[in-house]
Every structure is written in structure tokens, then in C-alpha cells.
Amino acid sequence: MLQVTRKDPKEGLENLIRRFNRKVQQSGVLAQARKVQYFEKPISKTERRQKAIIRKERKIEKLKKIRMGQK
């Protein structure tokens, strides 16, 4: 995915860089590049997903306890 950002006649360089960075972030190019930068075994992908689910559940339980007034 090639991101093309053209400079408007009265636009400053800072604004041009800011617009370019925003386009790149929204397109997901950097996220995809970081994701495929290193090879990861499929087993470790499933392990990572399972650990993320466990973290999410623990966070929900912790928030419930805080709302109930417990520590």
C-alpha cells in the first residue's frame, strides 16, 4: 500500500508530515509490517490469544471487585 500525500501550496511542512503520519496509521501499513517482521509459530499465536483472553477476564473481575468496594 503506497501512501501518496501531496503538499498544498500554503501548507507548512509540519502539517504535511502530520497528515502523512495520520494516513499511514489509519491504513495499518506499519502495524502489518511489525506483525510480519519476525516469524511466529502457529502454536505460539494460539497461546498468545489464550493468554490475552485470560488477561481480559482477570481485568473484568478486578473491575467488578473495585465496583463492589472490595480490594
N, CA, C and O atoms as a GROMACS GRO file, in nm:
protein
  284
    1MET      N    1   0.084  -0.118   0.000
    1MET     CA    2   0.000   0.000   0.000
    1MET      C    3   0.089   0.124   0.000
    1MET      O    4   0.163   0.150   0.095
    2LEU      N    5   0.080   0.198  -0.105
    2LEU     CA    6   0.160   0.319  -0.118
    2LEU      C    7   0.077   0.439  -0.076
    2LEU      O    8  -0.034   0.459  -0.126
    3GLN      N    9   0.130   0.517   0.016
    3GLN     CA   10   0.060   0.636   0.064
    3GLN      C   11   0.116   0.758  -0.008
    3GLN      O   12   0.235   0.787   0.002
    4VAL      N   13   0.029   0.828  -0.081
    4VAL     CA   14   0.071   0.948  -0.152
    4VAL      C   15   0.008   1.068  -0.082
    4VAL      O   16  -0.114   1.074  -0.066
    5THR      N   17   0.092   1.162  -0.042
    5THR     CA   18   0.045   1.284   0.022
    5THR      C   19   0.109   1.401  -0.050
    5THR      O   20   0.231   1.416  -0.051
    6ARG      N   21   0.026   1.483  -0.112
    6ARG     CA   22   0.078   1.598  -0.186
    6ARG      C   23   0.067   1.723  -0.101
    6ARG      O   24  -0.027   1.740  -0.023
    7LYS      N   25   0.166   1.810  -0.117
    7LYS     CA   26   0.170   1.933  -0.040
    7LYS      C   27   0.080   2.038  -0.104
    7LYS      O   28   0.090   2.063  -0.224
    8ASP      N   29  -0.007   2.098  -0.023
    8ASP     CA   30  -0.088   2.209  -0.070
    8ASP      C   31   0.000   2.333  -0.080
    8ASP      O   32   0.101   2.342  -0.009
    9PRO      N   33  -0.036   2.429  -0.165
    9PRO     CA   34   0.051   2.547  -0.183
    9PRO      C   35   0.080   2.625  -0.055
    9PRO      O   36   0.192   2.671  -0.036
   10LYS      N   37  -0.017   2.640   0.032
   10LYS     CA   38   0.002   2.722   0.151
   10LYS      C   39   0.022   2.639   0.277
   10LYS      O   40   0.010   2.690   0.388
   11GLU      N   41   0.050   2.512   0.259
   11GLU     CA   42   0.062   2.421   0.374
   11GLU      C   43   0.205   2.415   0.425
   11GLU      O   44   0.300   2.411   0.347
   12GLY      N   45   0.219   2.415   0.556
   12GLY     CA   46   0.351   2.404   0.616
   12GLY      C   47   0.401   2.260   0.615
   12GLY      O   48   0.324   2.166   0.600
   13LEU      N   49   0.531   2.246   0.633
   13LEU     CA   50   0.591   2.113   0.632
   13LEU      C   51   0.543   2.028   0.749
   13LEU      O   52   0.523   1.908   0.734
   14GLU      N   53   0.524   2.091   0.866
   14GLU     CA   54   0.477   2.016   0.984
   14GLU      C   55   0.339   1.956   0.959
   14GLU      O   56   0.313   1.841   0.995
   15ASN      N   57   0.250   2.034   0.896
   15ASN     CA   58   0.116   1.983   0.868
   15ASN      C   59   0.120   1.870   0.767
   15ASN      O   60   0.045   1.774   0.778
   16LEU      N   61   0.208   1.882   0.668
   16LEU     CA   62   0.222   1.776   0.568
   16LEU      C   63   0.267   1.646   0.634
   16LEU      O   64   0.213   1.540   0.606
   17ILE      N   65   0.367   1.654   0.721
   17ILE     CA   66   0.417   1.536   0.792
   17ILE      C   67   0.308   1.478   0.881
   17ILE      O   68   0.292   1.356   0.888
   18ARG      N   69   0.235   1.563   0.949
   18ARG     CA   70   0.126   1.518   1.037
   18ARG      C   71   0.018   1.445   0.957
   18ARG      O   72  -0.030   1.340   0.999
   19ARG      N   73  -0.019   1.500   0.840
   19ARG     CA   74  -0.120   1.435   0.756
   19ARG      C   75  -0.070   1.300   0.705
   19ARG      O   76  -0.144   1.202   0.704
   20PHE      N   77   0.057   1.295   0.664
   20PHE     CA   78   0.115   1.170   0.615
   20PHE      C   79   0.116   1.064   0.725
   20PHE      O   80   0.076   0.950   0.702
   21ASN      N   81   0.160   1.103   0.845
   21ASN     CA   82   0.164   1.008   0.956
   21ASN      C   83   0.025   0.955   0.988
   21ASN      O   84   0.008   0.837   1.016
   22ARG      N   85  -0.075   1.044   0.985
   22ARG     CA   86  -0.213   1.002   1.014
   22ARG      C   87  -0.261   0.902   0.908
   22ARG      O   88  -0.324   0.802   0.942
   23LYS      N   89  -0.231   0.928   0.780
   23LYS     CA   90  -0.272   0.836   0.674
   23LYS      C   91  -0.207   0.698   0.692
   23LYS      O   92  -0.273   0.596   0.676
   24VAL      N   93  -0.080   0.698   0.724
   24VAL     CA   94  -0.007   0.571   0.742
   24VAL      C   95  -0.065   0.494   0.860
   24VAL      O   96  -0.083   0.373   0.852
   25GLN      N   97  -0.094   0.565   0.971
   25GLN     CA   98  -0.152   0.500   1.089
   25GLN      C   99  -0.288   0.439   1.055
   25GLN      O  100  -0.315   0.324   1.091
   26GLN      N  101  -0.372   0.514   0.986
   26GLN     CA  102  -0.507   0.467   0.956
   26GLN      C  103  -0.507   0.352   0.857
   26GLN      O  104  -0.595   0.266   0.862
   27SER      N  105  -0.409   0.348   0.766
   27SER     CA  106  -0.405   0.241   0.668
   27SER      C  107  -0.357   0.109   0.728
   27SER      O  108  -0.387   0.003   0.675
   28GLY      N  109  -0.283   0.116   0.840
   28GLY     CA  110  -0.237  -0.006   0.906
   28GLY      C  111  -0.111  -0.064   0.846
   28GLY      O  112  -0.078  -0.180   0.873
   29VAL      N  113  -0.040   0.012   0.764
   29VAL     CA  114   0.081  -0.038   0.699
   29VAL      C  115   0.188  -0.072   0.802
   29VAL      O  116   0.249  -0.179   0.794
   30LEU      N  117   0.212   0.017   0.897
   30LEU     CA  118   0.316  -0.008   0.997
   30LEU      C  119   0.281  -0.125   1.088
   30LEU      O  120   0.367  -0.206   1.122
   31ALA      N  121   0.155  -0.133   1.126
   31ALA     CA  122   0.112  -0.244   1.212
   31ALA      C  123   0.135  -0.378   1.142
   31ALA      O  124   0.183  -0.473   1.204
   32GLN      N  125   0.101  -0.384   1.014
   32GLN     CA  126   0.121  -0.508   0.937
   32GLN      C  127   0.269  -0.540   0.924
   32GLN      O  128   0.309  -0.656   0.936
   33ALA      N  129   0.352  -0.438   0.900
   33ALA     CA  130   0.496  -0.461   0.885
   33ALA      C  131   0.556  -0.513   1.014
   33ALA      O  132   0.640  -0.603   1.012
   34ARG      N  133   0.515  -0.456   1.127
   34ARG     CA  134   0.566  -0.504   1.256
   34ARG      C  135   0.519  -0.646   1.285
   34ARG      O  136   0.591  -0.725   1.345
   35LYS      N  137   0.398  -0.676   1.241
   35LYS     CA  138   0.340  -0.808   1.267
   35LYS      C  139   0.417  -0.918   1.193
   35LYS      O  140   0.439  -1.026   1.248
   36VAL      N  141   0.458  -0.892   1.070
   36VAL     CA  142   0.525  -0.994   0.990
   36VAL      C  143   0.677  -0.982   0.994
   36VAL      O  144   0.747  -1.050   0.920
   37GLN      N  145   0.728  -0.895   1.080
   37GLN     CA  146   0.872  -0.872   1.088
   37GLN      C  147   0.946  -1.000   1.131
   37GLN      O  148   1.053  -1.030   1.078
   38TYR      N  149   0.890  -1.071   1.225
   38TYR     CA  150   0.951  -1.194   1.275
   38TYR      C  151   0.854  -1.309   1.257
   38TYR      O  152   0.733  -1.293   1.273
   39PHE      N  153   0.908  -1.426   1.224
   39PHE     CA  154   0.826  -1.544   1.209
   39PHE      C  155   0.780  -1.591   1.346
   39PHE      O  156   0.857  -1.595   1.442
   40GLU      N  157   0.653  -1.626   1.354
   40GLU     CA  158   0.599  -1.678   1.479
   40GLU      C  159   0.526  -1.808   1.449
   40GLU      O  160   0.444  -1.816   1.357
   41LYS      N  161   0.556  -1.909   1.528
   41LYS     CA  162   0.493  -2.038   1.506
   41LYS      C  163   0.342  -2.027   1.533
   41LYS      O  164   0.301  -1.948   1.618
   42PRO      N  165   0.260  -2.106   1.462
   42PRO     CA  166   0.115  -2.101   1.484
   42PRO      C  167   0.076  -2.137   1.627
   42PRO      O  168  -0.022  -2.084   1.679
   43ILE      N  169   0.152  -2.227   1.690
   43ILE     CA  170   0.121  -2.266   1.827
   43ILE      C  171   0.135  -2.146   1.920
   43ILE      O  172   0.052  -2.124   2.008
   44SER      N  173   0.240  -2.068   1.900
   44SER     CA  174   0.259  -1.953   1.987
   44SER      C  175   0.152  -1.848   1.964
   44SER      O  176   0.119  -1.772   2.054
   45LYS      N  177   0.097  -1.842   1.842
   45LYS     CA  178  -0.013  -1.749   1.816
   45LYS      C  179  -0.136  -1.786   1.898
   45LYS      O  180  -0.201  -1.700   1.957
   46THR      N  181  -0.167  -1.915   1.902
   46THR     CA  182  -0.283  -1.957   1.980
   46THR      C  183  -0.259  -1.937   2.129
   46THR      O  184  -0.349  -1.898   2.203
   47GLU      N  185  -0.135  -1.964   2.172
   47GLU     CA  186  -0.102  -1.940   2.313
   47GLU      C  187  -0.119  -1.793   2.348
   47GLU      O  188  -0.172  -1.760   2.454
   48ARG      N  189  -0.074  -1.706   2.260
   48ARG     CA  190  -0.083  -1.562   2.284
   48ARG      C  191  -0.229  -1.519   2.293
   48ARG      O  192  -0.266  -1.437   2.378
   49ARG      N  193  -0.312  -1.576   2.206
   49ARG     CA  194  -0.455  -1.543   2.209
   49ARG      C  195  -0.520  -1.590   2.339
   49ARG      O  196  -0.599  -1.518   2.399
   50GLN      N  197  -0.485  -1.712   2.382
   50GLN     CA  198  -0.541  -1.764   2.506
   50GLN      C  199  -0.499  -1.681   2.625
   50GLN      O  200  -0.580  -1.654   2.714
   51LYS      N  201  -0.373  -1.639   2.628
   51LYS     CA  202  -0.324  -1.556   2.738
   51LYS      C  203  -0.395  -1.421   2.737
   51LYS      O  204  -0.423  -1.365   2.843
   52ALA      N  205  -0.423  -1.367   2.619
   52ALA     CA  206  -0.494  -1.240   2.610
   52ALA      C  207  -0.635  -1.253   2.664
   52ALA      O  208  -0.685  -1.162   2.730
   53ILE      N  209  -0.700  -1.365   2.636
   53ILE     CA  210  -0.835  -1.389   2.688
   53ILE      C  211  -0.832  -1.396   2.840
   53ILE      O  212  -0.918  -1.339   2.907
   54ILE      N  213  -0.734  -1.466   2.895
   54ILE     CA  214  -0.721  -1.478   3.040
   54ILE      C  215  -0.698  -1.341   3.103
   54ILE      O  216  -0.758  -1.308   3.205
   55ARG      N  217  -0.609  -1.260   3.043
   55ARG     CA  218  -0.583  -1.124   3.095
   55ARG      C  219  -0.710  -1.040   3.094
   55ARG      O  220  -0.738  -0.967   3.189
   56LYS      N  221  -0.786  -1.051   2.987
   56LYS     CA  222  -0.909  -0.974   2.975
   56LYS      C  223  -1.010  -1.015   3.084
   56LYS      O  224  -1.074  -0.930   3.145
   57GLU      N  225  -1.022  -1.146   3.106
   57GLU     CA  226  -1.114  -1.195   3.209
   57GLU      C  227  -1.070  -1.147   3.348
   57GLU      O  228  -1.154  -1.105   3.427
   58ARG      N  229  -0.941  -1.153   3.376
   58ARG     CA  230  -0.890  -1.107   3.506
   58ARG      C  231  -0.916  -0.959   3.525
   58ARG      O  232  -0.950  -0.916   3.635
   59LYS      N  233  -0.900  -0.881   3.421
   59LYS     CA  234  -0.924  -0.737   3.428
   59LYS      C  235  -1.071  -0.709   3.459
   59LYS      O  236  -1.102  -0.622   3.540
   60ILE      N  237  -1.160  -0.783   3.394
   60ILE     CA  238  -1.304  -0.766   3.419
   60ILE      C  239  -1.336  -0.800   3.563
   60ILE      O  240  -1.411  -0.727   3.629
   61GLU      N  241  -1.281  -0.911   3.614
   61GLU     CA  242  -1.304  -0.949   3.754
   61GLU      C  243  -1.252  -0.843   3.850
   61GLU      O  244  -1.318  -0.811   3.949
   62LYS      N  245  -1.136  -0.789   3.820
   62LYS     CA  246  -1.077  -0.686   3.906
   62LYS      C  247  -1.166  -0.562   3.909
   62LYS      O  248  -1.188  -0.505   4.016
   63LEU      N  249  -1.216  -0.521   3.793
   63LEU     CA  250  -1.305  -0.404   3.787
   63LEU      C  251  -1.435  -0.429   3.863
   63LEU      O  252  -1.488  -0.338   3.927
   64LYS      N  253  -1.487  -0.552   3.855
   64LYS     CA  254  -1.609  -0.586   3.928
   64LYS      C  255  -1.586  -0.573   4.078
   64LYS      O  256  -1.671  -0.520   4.150
   65LYS      N  257  -1.471  -0.623   4.125
   65LYS     CA  258  -1.440  -0.614   4.268
   65LYS      C  259  -1.426  -0.469   4.313
   65LYS      O  260  -1.472  -0.432   4.421
   66ILE      N  261  -1.363  -0.388   4.229
   66ILE     CA  262  -1.346  -0.246   4.265
   66ILE      C  263  -1.483  -0.179   4.273
   66ILE      O  264  -1.507  -0.098   4.363
   67ARG      N  265  -1.573  -0.211   4.182
   67ARG     CA  266  -1.706  -0.151   4.183
   67ARG      C  267  -1.787  -0.195   4.306
   67ARG      O  268  -1.871  -0.121   4.356
   68MET      N  269  -1.759  -0.318   4.352
   68MET     CA  270  -1.831  -0.370   4.469
   68MET      C  271  -1.771  -0.318   4.598
   68MET      O  272  -1.829  -0.338   4.704
   69GLY      N  273  -1.658  -0.250   4.591
   69GLY     CA  274  -1.597  -0.194   4.710
   69GLY      C  275  -1.494  -0.286   4.774
   69GLY      O  276  -1.447  -0.259   4.885
   70GLN      N  277  -1.459  -0.393   4.706
   70GLN     CA  278  -1.359  -0.483   4.758
   70GLN      C  279  -1.224  -0.446   4.699
   70GLN      O  280  -1.216  -0.368   4.604
   71LYS      N  281  -1.119  -0.502   4.756
   71LYS     CA  282  -0.986  -0.476   4.700
   71LYS      C  283  -0.944  -0.583   4.606
   71LYS      O  284  -0.835  -0.576   4.550
   0.00000   0.00000   0.00000
